[in-house]
Amino acid sequence: DFFQRIARSMSAGDIDHVADWFTEDFKLHDPSIGGFRFGHQGAQDMLRALAEQVPNARIELLDMVEQDDKVAVRWLFAGMKDSESVNLSIVAIYRFEGDRIAEDWGIAARAKWP
């Protein structure tokens, strides 16, 4: 499945599949990670920002709901940063064009859990 492949790749630190995962005119609608991002460079910046927030993260797809050309996903990024346990919970709605993501509306919340 598409999102499971993304989770496996990102968990392995491999974020170099932007052209496979995102359209050329991709749009990220999430000001929480430093503003809106566009195109393949914007997608790469988004993935790099996620990797920096939770280095060496274990990434899990927790829930997924599909309707027409949109898919809603709830993610968990779990890892360590500065010797502290970090969990980043993300809920995102993705709009697809063909088999790639064209738009991403995401909300991320960082939590430090015991």
N, C-alpha and C positions, 0 to 999 in steps of 0.2 A: 504494500500500500504506500502511496505517495508520502504521507506524513510520517509513517514509520521509517521510511528510508531517510528522510530529513533528520529525524531524531537519532538514528544510528550514526549517520555521517557527522552530525554536530557533536554527539557524545564522544566520537573519536577525534574531534578537533578538526575535522575536514569540512570547511565552509566554502570550498572552491567550486561549487556547483550552481552558482547563481544563474547562469544561462539556461540550465536545465530546469530550475525551479521557478524562475520569475520571467515575466515578459520584459521586452526591451523598454516599454513605457510604464513599468511598475510604479505604483504610488503607495507610499506608506502614510497613513493618516494617524500618527501617534506622536504628539508633541512631548510625551514623557521621556523619550530617549533622545532629546536634543533637537527636536524640530521635525518637520516633514521631510521625507526623502523620496527621491525619484530615480527611475531607471535602474540599470544593473549596478551602477556605483552606489546608489542609495540602498539597494538590497544588501550589497557587500558591507556597507557601513553599518547597517542594522545588525547583521549577523556578527560582525566584529564587536559591536557594542554589547550584544548579549554575551558573547564569549568573555569579554572583559569584566562584566558584572558578576559572572559566576564562572571563574576559570575551572577547566577540567570538569565541567558539569556532567552529571548523569541526567539525560533529558528523557522525560516520559510523556507520552500522549495519554492523557487521562480520560477525556471524553471527546466525542466528535458527533456533530449533527449536520446533515446535508440537506439543502433545499435549492433546487434549480442550479444556478451557477455559483452558489455560495456554500461555504463550509465553515462552521463554527468549531473551534478547537480549544480545549483547556489543556494547557501544558504545565509541567513542573520541571524546573531547572534546579537541581540540587547539587551542591558542591561545597568547597571550602574557599574562603578568601581571607587573607591575613590571619590564618589559624583559627578562623571562626566558621561555624557551619552557616551556610547561606542557602536559602530557598527562594527562588523567584517563581511566582505563580503568574501565568499569562493566560488571558482569555482573548482570542482573536477571531475575527470574522474575515475570511478570505474570499475574494471574488476571483473566479477563474476565467481565463480565455483559453480555450482548448485544454491542454493538460498542464498549464503553468499559471502561477498566481499573478494576477494583474493588479489587485488592490488588497491592502491589509489594514484593517481597523483593529488595533490591539490595545489592551490595557494590561500593564504589568504592575505587580505589587511585590516588593521585596520584604521578606520576613525572616527574622532570626528566631528559629525554634529550638527548644531544648533537645 
